[in-house]
Amino acid sequence: MTETLKLTKPLKVIGAKEDREITELPYDFENMTARDKLNVGKKMKSDGYPIVMEELDMDYHLYLFAEAVCVADRTIDTADVLRISAKDAQKAAQLARNFFFFNLEELSQMI
């Protein structure tokens, strides 16, 4: 199921034919595959970021979000997603963390 993250600052997506500016990013965690998840680790390692602990690693969560964007729209690349504003990146990472790991609300109810 494709959802969207409304960006606080527009993002310029660099395309093969033309560049475009977008104000929201589609993402699809539901249709990500095991291979997509493995690609996240490969991309992080290639970019020089080690994965510390998946559940707590905000960099990993941001890369998961970027991969979910690529699943929803193959014309957007991970490199494009990684150029979003820091504020938008924080929100994007939280979306991934909440989908794949504990939601803060669930965690607070367990304590």
C-alpha positions, 0 to 999 in steps of 0.5 A, spaced: 500 500 500 503 506 497 502 512 502 506 519 502 510 523 506 509 530 505 515 534 505 516 541 509 521 543 503 521 541 496 526 536 493 529 536 486 529 529 483 534 528 478 531 524 472 534 521 466 530 525 461 528 531 466 529 534 473 523 535 477 521 538 484 516 534 488 513 536 495 511 529 497 514 522 497 510 516 496 513 510 500 511 502 500 513 498 506 508 493 505 510 491 498 518 491 500 521 484 499 527 480 503 531 482 497 529 490 498 531 489 505 538 486 504 539 492 499 538 497 504 544 494 508 548 493 501 547 501 500 549 503 507 555 499 507 557 502 500 556 509 503 560 507 509 555 507 514 555 501 518 549 498 521 549 498 529 543 495 531 537 495 526 532 497 532 535 503 534 539 505 528 536 511 525 541 511 519 538 504 517 531 507 518 532 512 513 535 507 508 529 503 509 524 509 508 529 510 502 528 503 499 520 504 500 520 510 496 524 506 490 519 500 491 513 505 490 516 509 485 522 507 481 524 513 478 526 516 485 533 513 487 536 512 494 540 518 492 534 523 491 531 521 498 537 522 502 537 529 499 531 531 503 531 536 509 533 533 516 526 535 518 523 530 513 529 525 514 527 525 521 520 523 520 521 518 514 526 514 519 520 514 524 515 512 519 520 506 517 522 505 525 514 504 527 513 500 521 518 495 522 520 495 529 516 497 536 512 503 535 513 508 541 506 508 543 506 500 544 513 501 547 510 505 552 504 501 554 509 495 555 513 498 560 
